[in-house]
């Protein structure tokens, strides 16, 4: 360790500084994000055997198990969840440095970790309790062992990444194809390929068995996720060029990734090929999806910035005597442009009305339109109004079961607008609100912009 620190002093100092910066985000007040609230609610549900929290079948279970464990211990699951998210963020920065050092050199590794840690997207999500960064950590760990040809560990950690976030299959699959190709060409033995596959399945098979006993189908959660990917989130649909433009806006030096990719593929080097294939395969797949957000691209950013760093250092090297001047000038410009745009999460949801009610009331069976409504309480959501898709069919289901509800908490902006293909949904929504008004007592209500807040309570004679 002492020898490593001497050789990597610059990175070690930077890592300590960025650790302090990331940990300071705990001092910035913010409300809980939608997905974070889901994972927290599922964690409570798991450890309470269904008496507290909520359940969404389409989610992987590893992150909820972590958050629920803090709750089960009597710790503040939000505080400790955010600390854990920060540790995964720092671990991701460290792995970028380690991987890039192994494939290239310490200078490229330092620049890559510098780019990632100061990425606007990565920075703001560094303490958010979502699965993008924790799963990216496991992906990079899998890639690291893949590069070292330790395929059993690689498969295992890629399987864990998949069980943390399903979409990490986008990175595991190109590595699978590369290893399959090398095996077919007798450049790797069949046992290595089988080890990779078997160890990948170690964390996956128990989940599939769990699905069979819970839902009667091994693949039910994947089917629900596929349905939701197709029909929900249309407000986030973006054109094909969205990621290209957004990446360059976030870091103009990312254009050097093209040069880095070309030279990584110029001559055969197993580790660099693995990096390039993982990047190309995953980036192309993310671009084919209509739903595009920069947070979804977080698993690709470490690979992108390693390639960009390689391309930039190679380009500067062509200038010979002026290479250091050009290189450090580019980094200084990046830092100057990026620094004003770096923000920690300061999301304010304005849901105090719902938080107060869920913390105090005990109205029986609880229906909610947002998972955050019960994030700060030990209540159970018996019905998720929004899940899996709020539309005509879902409204019909809710109306049929309305007699089972004790309280219904709705923010109309959680469930509207209706899906564009569902022509009758808007009228059905109005009829549903009218039915709630007639059937229940309106305990509390408010408006925030175009959003209407309703808390309906069952009328007991």
Order of alpha helices (4+ residues) and beta strands (2+ residues): alpha-alpha-alpha-alpha-alpha-alpha-alpha-alpha-alpha-alpha-alpha-alpha-alpha-alpha-alpha-alpha-alpha-alpha-beta-beta-alpha-beta-alpha-alpha-beta-beta
